[in-house]
């Protein structure tokens, strides 16, 4: 074998082998059957639905407010003195009854003033008796020896008028001394409780000094804000005043207290005289009678002052209205309706009432239609869904699967930006 032939075998043989392998792969790729392209079928989203019900509805207005006493006053001393007695009930949170003496000041000085005034009245009364006797004697003497009309001075009329004035002044001083003595005893003007105690035994107080703050337990009140639409639903006029407590509109007040939900019944007795300029709401005043007595027994707990309560006011009645679960609302005014063909319809509704339990609408949904109550992201009009009832059973059997052609149409509709313009919120 020559050197040229050997060199050709060393270089050319590997190239021929590689070329043969490449040709083999090309032939196999050309003869292998190609797989058919399949269009993926989208799986409808499973959602829970509820039926829209048409029936007579009593509207309900919900609002909130803080409990406060109807009557609350500050106890102020009218005379000066050292506090000599404090009622054991006169303590923060203490109960008292009308007429109870809460605080008594030292009254010795005032008793002495009464004694002096009584003595002065006695003196002035005796002086008046003497003047009356002298005036009578002067009149008799003039009748016996005098001629014509006697002067007022002769008949001692000025002296008699002065004696009467002196007696009236002494009697006024006596009444003033007795009044000051009575004011050393500070009594309760109503049944109530002590909110704040500002003075105690042995403390010297002067006229105008604050001793404490008390409130009446006969009636509690709650100021409830209402918007214009809420006033319309509740049927409460803007300038409202109830004829009596018994005929006033009923309101239910509720709050979590002592680890349990409590409810108290009250009455809306009036509305405020003007609309709040900052919140643009009108306040209605609800009152609860005997919040620490009968109302407390009915609710299982007293209606404490300062408690923040939720209020439910029964409003006007609608003969026909559509009621939906509250979970059907998406965004501000949209609901999702499941069509019988397994597609979704985004509707805008006219909301009459919205509460945590229900949604009352006047239009947008027909009775018997099914609204989506479970979360659904990316909801759009025409979207394929599988509607299920509360037990997980299909509402519209036969809509669980779709044909490829329909799937392609659905994909093109979802991809269209215009079709997604009506996307509803999933909140």
Wavefront OBJ file of the C-alpha trace (Angstrom):
o trace
v 0.000 0.000 0.000
v 1.362 3.386 -0.966
v 1.647 6.367 1.338
v -1.045 8.258 -0.632
v -3.539 5.439 -0.271
v -2.914 5.165 3.465
v -3.382 8.889 3.939
v -6.711 8.773 2.069
v -7.979 5.973 4.298
v -7.040 7.853 7.474
v -8.810 11.068 6.420
v -11.615 10.048 4.098
v -12.965 6.972 5.900
v -14.256 8.890 8.999
v -15.853 11.508 6.770
v -17.664 8.817 4.809
v -18.952 7.221 8.010
v -20.278 10.559 9.359
v -21.958 11.338 6.039
v -23.610 7.933 6.082
v -25.060 8.533 9.559
v -26.386 11.951 8.551
v -28.062 10.496 5.482
v -29.633 7.764 7.610
v -31.148 10.308 10.080
v -32.515 12.392 7.212
v -34.146 9.353 5.631
v -35.688 8.234 8.967
v -37.015 11.740 9.727
v -38.561 12.014 6.299
v -40.291 8.668 6.487
v -41.557 8.917 10.134
v -45.286 9.889 10.416
v -45.936 13.337 11.901
v -48.226 13.581 15.068
v -51.511 15.345 14.590
v -51.910 18.710 16.375
v -54.710 18.720 18.920
v -56.454 21.855 20.172
v -56.540 21.887 24.005
v -60.048 21.907 25.381
v -60.419 24.463 28.224
v -61.989 23.106 31.384
v -64.971 25.169 32.607
v -64.465 26.868 35.989
v -66.554 25.307 38.753
v -68.583 27.858 40.731
v -71.289 27.725 43.372
v -74.547 29.460 42.548
v -77.764 30.459 44.298
v -81.197 31.155 42.873
v -82.569 34.698 42.716
v -85.837 34.774 44.655
v -88.687 37.213 44.115
v -90.893 37.865 47.153
v -92.260 40.650 49.372
v -89.380 42.241 51.281
v -89.235 44.370 54.421
v -86.252 46.650 54.003
v -83.758 46.879 56.841
v -81.441 49.815 57.521
v -78.236 49.179 59.465
v -76.266 51.925 61.197
v -74.130 52.433 64.302
v -73.905 54.761 67.261
v -72.673 55.312 70.810
v -74.852 54.998 73.900
v -75.104 58.116 76.065
v -77.385 59.267 78.895
v -80.321 61.528 78.122
v -79.716 63.517 81.315
v -76.223 64.188 82.664
v -75.341 66.975 85.083
v -72.474 68.180 87.211
v -72.910 68.489 90.979
v -71.843 71.985 92.058
v -71.739 73.455 95.579
v -73.960 76.535 96.037
v -72.523 77.487 99.447
v -69.105 77.168 101.009
v -68.053 74.757 103.733
v -66.174 71.636 104.616
v -67.616 68.315 103.439
v -68.891 66.554 106.562
v -70.691 63.578 105.000
v -70.393 61.555 101.772
v -72.989 58.948 100.814
v -71.410 55.489 100.351
v -73.159 55.358 96.949
v -71.418 58.554 95.925
v -68.498 56.782 94.282
v -67.609 56.267 90.636
v -70.185 53.831 89.203
v -72.405 53.983 92.305
v -76.203 53.818 92.059
v -78.494 56.255 93.864
v -82.180 57.134 93.973
v -83.982 60.423 93.654
v -83.850 62.398 96.908
v -80.790 60.648 98.352
v -78.341 62.975 100.122
v -75.069 62.514 98.254
v -72.941 65.131 100.043
v -73.520 67.264 103.155
v -71.458 70.297 104.201
v -70.883 71.471 107.739
v -74.007 73.438 108.627
v -73.366 74.883 112.104
v -72.725 78.380 110.799
v -75.853 78.251 108.685
v -77.961 77.039 111.628
v -76.709 79.968 113.693
v -77.636 82.305 110.849
v -81.146 80.853 110.857
v -81.424 81.384 114.626
v -80.345 85.009 114.320
v -82.794 85.568 111.498
v -85.628 84.017 113.513
v -84.819 86.288 116.478
v -84.818 89.334 114.235
v -88.193 88.353 112.792
v -89.586 88.086 116.334
v -88.289 91.542 117.166
v -89.709 93.070 114.015
v -93.042 91.391 114.600
v -93.249 92.825 118.134
v -92.306 96.251 116.825
v -95.102 96.017 114.283
v -97.581 95.079 117.011
v -96.551 98.146 119.032
v -96.848 100.431 116.031
v -100.270 99.043 115.191
v -101.389 99.662 118.767
v -99.977 103.202 118.793
v -101.581 103.955 115.429
v -104.902 102.742 116.706
v -104.539 104.872 119.861
v -103.629 107.936 117.804
v -106.704 107.492 115.678
v -108.930 107.261 118.767
v -107.389 110.394 120.308
v -107.855 112.378 117.137
v -111.445 111.249 116.945
v -112.039 112.482 120.498
v -110.341 115.915 120.428
v -109.387 116.632 116.862
v -111.246 118.479 114.129
v -111.126 117.808 110.392
v -108.872 115.307 108.709
v -105.803 114.146 110.609
v -102.445 114.005 108.855
v -100.733 110.682 108.107
v -98.010 111.557 110.592
v -100.609 112.220 113.302
v -102.109 108.805 112.698
v -98.565 107.279 112.730
v -99.028 105.767 109.295
v -95.340 106.224 108.208
v -94.170 104.527 111.405
v -96.589 101.661 110.819
v -95.410 101.222 107.184
v -91.782 101.238 108.349
v -92.505 98.534 110.950
v -94.155 96.377 108.320
v -91.209 96.834 105.943
v -88.765 95.958 108.726
v -90.710 92.750 109.379
v -90.791 91.837 105.646
v -87.026 92.332 105.451
v -86.439 90.167 108.510
v -88.642 87.432 107.118
v -86.724 87.558 103.797
v -83.455 87.205 105.710
v -84.897 84.203 107.523
v -85.883 82.556 104.239
v -82.408 83.257 102.835
v -80.741 81.710 105.907
v -82.961 78.639 105.690
v -82.226 78.315 101.957
v -78.476 78.476 102.594
v -78.889 75.827 105.303
v -80.809 73.571 102.897
v -78.081 73.983 100.288
v -75.536 72.382 102.566
v -77.280 69.108 101.655
v -76.677 68.114 98.015
v -79.401 65.656 96.996
v -79.940 63.563 93.868
v -82.547 65.074 91.507
v -83.227 61.716 89.782
v -82.441 58.007 89.833
v -78.994 57.530 88.414
v -75.339 56.621 88.676
v -72.148 58.476 89.480
v -69.907 58.990 86.476
v -67.169 60.973 88.235
v -66.356 61.901 91.839
v -64.341 65.119 92.272
v -64.514 65.844 96.029
v -64.399 63.803 99.212
v -64.856 63.889 102.971
v -63.079 66.747 104.788
v -62.452 68.814 101.655
v -63.366 72.509 101.761
v -65.420 73.704 98.800
v -66.681 77.105 97.807
v -69.676 78.265 95.798
v -69.415 76.947 92.229
v -66.943 74.163 93.067
v -67.566 70.925 91.149
v -68.203 67.937 93.390
v -69.000 65.245 90.832
v -70.838 64.249 87.671
v -73.954 62.066 87.592
v -76.372 60.803 84.947
v -79.912 59.489 84.920
v -80.561 55.767 84.474
v -84.207 56.226 83.479
v -83.450 56.523 79.757
v -80.441 56.025 77.486
v -80.071 57.435 73.992
v -78.116 56.632 70.829
v -77.481 59.104 68.005
v -77.722 57.144 64.748
v -76.424 58.633 61.455
v -78.609 58.164 58.354
v -77.812 59.035 54.771
v -80.528 60.374 52.513
v -81.125 56.962 50.897
v -81.221 55.251 54.311
v -83.839 57.707 55.510
v -85.914 56.818 52.455
v -85.603 53.074 53.093
v -86.425 53.504 56.781
v -89.410 55.734 56.027
v -88.268 58.393 58.542
v -89.088 62.035 57.653
v -86.327 64.628 57.881
v -88.148 66.640 60.576
v -89.464 63.708 62.588
v -90.846 63.671 66.108
v -92.762 60.741 67.548
v -96.145 61.417 69.149
v -95.273 59.094 72.035
v -92.594 56.608 73.028
v -94.945 53.647 72.490
v -95.841 54.624 68.899
v -92.280 55.542 67.829
v -90.469 53.351 65.237
v -88.744 50.319 66.739
v -84.959 49.925 66.519
v -82.883 46.928 67.629
v -79.524 47.752 69.183
v -76.896 45.022 69.404
v -73.324 44.633 70.620
v -70.871 42.060 71.918
v -70.815 42.485 75.680
v -69.322 40.184 78.315
v -68.459 37.586 75.690
v -71.950 37.303 74.172
v -74.093 39.087 71.611
v -76.739 41.219 73.362
v -79.731 43.032 71.907
v -81.849 45.852 73.332
v -85.084 47.275 71.940
v -85.364 51.022 71.544
v -87.514 53.625 69.833
v -86.617 56.413 67.424
v -88.205 59.446 69.039
v -86.911 62.300 66.867
v -84.296 63.507 64.381
v -81.721 66.251 64.759
v -82.628 69.763 63.755
v -80.027 69.943 60.975
v -77.807 67.831 58.713
v -74.213 67.358 59.796
v -72.182 69.658 57.500
v -69.110 67.397 57.554
v -70.602 63.919 57.080
v -73.770 65.089 55.238
v -75.838 62.746 57.392
v -78.886 63.339 59.543
v -78.858 61.914 63.054
v -81.896 60.151 64.474
v -82.216 59.836 68.252
v -83.105 56.381 69.575
v -84.042 55.962 73.229
v -84.067 52.873 75.448
v -86.196 52.978 78.580
v -84.764 51.692 81.876
v -81.422 50.499 80.426
v -80.245 49.170 83.814
v -83.566 47.583 84.785
v -86.181 46.044 82.494
v -84.060 46.433 79.347
v -81.101 44.811 81.103
v -83.228 41.831 82.170
v -84.512 41.323 78.615
v -81.037 41.466 77.064
v -79.153 39.728 79.838
v -76.910 42.756 80.403
v -77.392 46.497 80.996
v -76.987 48.970 78.167
v -73.776 50.571 79.399
v -73.048 54.216 78.675
v -70.316 54.669 76.069
v -71.027 51.294 74.455
v -70.760 51.263 70.642
v -73.795 49.447 69.227
v -75.104 48.335 65.844
v -78.640 49.441 65.054
v -81.176 47.727 62.774
v -84.223 49.732 61.782
v -87.103 47.974 59.967
v -87.956 50.069 56.924
v -90.707 50.193 54.360
v -92.078 47.087 52.630
v -91.722 46.191 48.936
v -94.326 43.933 47.389
v -91.934 42.533 44.773
v -88.152 42.538 44.980
v -85.298 40.224 44.029
v -83.292 38.866 46.964
v -79.761 37.496 46.507
v -77.057 36.322 48.887
v -74.679 39.116 49.897
v -71.762 37.074 48.497
v -73.190 37.520 44.987
v -72.190 41.200 44.858
v -69.001 41.960 42.877
v -67.556 45.419 43.157
v -70.068 48.201 43.657
v -73.055 47.058 41.600
v -72.299 43.900 39.588
v -73.344 40.255 39.878
v -72.401 37.194 37.822
v -75.272 35.164 36.366
v -74.870 31.551 35.251
v -76.660 30.920 31.946
v -78.250 27.533 31.158
v -75.763 27.038 28.283
v -72.861 27.012 30.752
v -71.626 30.540 30.126
v -71.293 33.542 32.370
v -73.214 36.809 32.166
v -71.959 39.954 33.908
v -74.898 42.114 35.048
v -75.183 45.580 36.553
v -77.920 45.704 39.184
v -79.898 48.465 40.885
v -79.257 47.875 44.590
v -82.072 48.730 46.989
v -80.480 47.293 50.127
v -77.135 45.731 50.933
v -76.499 44.043 54.281
v -74.064 41.358 55.479
v -76.805 38.756 55.021
v -78.617 39.687 51.809
v -78.750 41.845 48.717
v -82.052 43.319 47.514
v -82.090 44.561 43.910
v -84.762 46.230 41.832
v -83.428 45.290 38.374
v -80.598 43.521 36.579
v -81.498 39.973 37.606
v -84.707 38.058 36.978
v -86.387 35.697 39.405
v -85.260 32.091 38.889
v -81.832 32.975 37.495
v -78.732 31.650 39.247
v -76.070 34.029 40.524
v -72.478 33.076 41.314
v -71.686 33.185 45.058
v -68.135 31.777 45.084
v -64.948 33.700 44.149
v -64.115 33.714 40.435
v -61.027 35.468 39.113
v -60.910 36.993 35.678
v -64.674 36.738 35.222
v -65.811 37.935 31.799
v -69.019 37.877 29.852
v -69.332 34.569 27.932
v -66.790 32.732 30.074
v -67.395 28.949 30.331
v -68.402 27.833 33.843
v -69.806 24.776 35.580
v -72.587 25.844 37.962
v -72.962 23.828 41.173
v -75.549 23.996 43.929
v -74.689 24.065 47.648
v -74.331 20.258 47.628
v -71.880 20.327 44.725
v -74.394 18.962 42.168
v -74.513 20.496 38.660
v -77.334 22.970 38.097
v -77.271 22.589 34.311
v -76.264 18.979 33.437
v -74.558 18.540 30.055
v -72.532 21.762 30.189
v -69.439 20.216 31.836
v -67.641 19.677 28.463
v -67.558 21.616 25.179
v -66.597 20.837 21.612
v -63.186 21.866 20.224
v -64.775 24.331 17.824
v -66.592 26.018 20.719
v -63.361 26.001 22.697
v -61.505 27.835 19.930
v -64.331 30.373 19.798
v -64.124 30.797 23.561
v -60.338 31.265 23.388
v -60.624 33.904 20.712
v -63.319 35.718 22.725
v -61.227 35.697 25.894
v -58.177 36.922 23.969
v -60.156 39.827 22.507
v -59.456 42.980 24.560
v -62.974 44.287 23.914
v -64.496 41.156 25.375
v -62.592 41.655 28.621
v -63.861 45.179 29.075
v -66.686 43.910 31.300
v -64.514 41.964 33.737
v -66.133 41.834 37.165
v -64.256 42.069 40.393
v -63.725 38.804 42.263
v -64.021 40.475 45.649
l 1 2 3 4 5 6 7 8 9 10 11 12 13 14 15 16 17 18 19 20 21 22 23 24 25 26 27 28 29 30 31 32 33 34 35 36 37 38 39 40 41 42 43 44 45 46 47 48 49 50 51 52 53 54 55 56 57 58 59 60 61 62 63 64 65 66 67 68 69 70 71 72 73 74 75 76 77 78 79 80 81 82 83 84 85 86 87 88 89 90 91 92 93 94 95 96 97 98 99 100 101 102 103 104 105 106 107 108 109 110 111 112 113 114 115 116 117 118 119 120 121 122 123 124 125 126 127 128 129 130 131 132 133 134 135 136 137 138 139 140 141 142 143 144 145 146 147 148 149 150 151 152 153 154 155 156 157 158 159 160 161 162 163 164 165 166 167 168 169 170 171 172 173 174 175 176 177 178 179 180 181 182 183 184 185 186 187 188 189 190 191 192 193 194 195 196 197 198 199 200 201 202 203 204 205 206 207 208 209 210 211 212 213 214 215 216 217 218 219 220 221 222 223 224 225 226 227 228 229 230 231 232 233 234 235 236 237 238 239 240 241 242 243 244 245 246 247 248 249 250 251 252 253 254 255 256 257 258 259 260 261 262 263 264 265 266 267 268 269 270 271 272 273 274 275 276 277 278 279 280 281 282 283 284 285 286 287 288 289 290 291 292 293 294 295 296 297 298 299 300 301 302 303 304 305 306 307 308 309 310 311 312 313 314 315 316 317 318 319 320 321 322 323 324 325 326 327 328 329 330 331 332 333 334 335 336 337 338 339 340 341 342 343 344 345 346 347 348 349 350 351 352 353 354 355 356 357 358 359 360 361 362 363 364 365 366 367 368 369 370 371 372 373 374 375 376 377 378 379 380 381 382 383 384 385 386 387 388 389 390 391 392 393 394 395 396 397 398 399 400 401 402 403 404 405 406 407 408 409 410 411 412 413 414 415 416 417 418 419 420 421 422 423 424 425 426 427
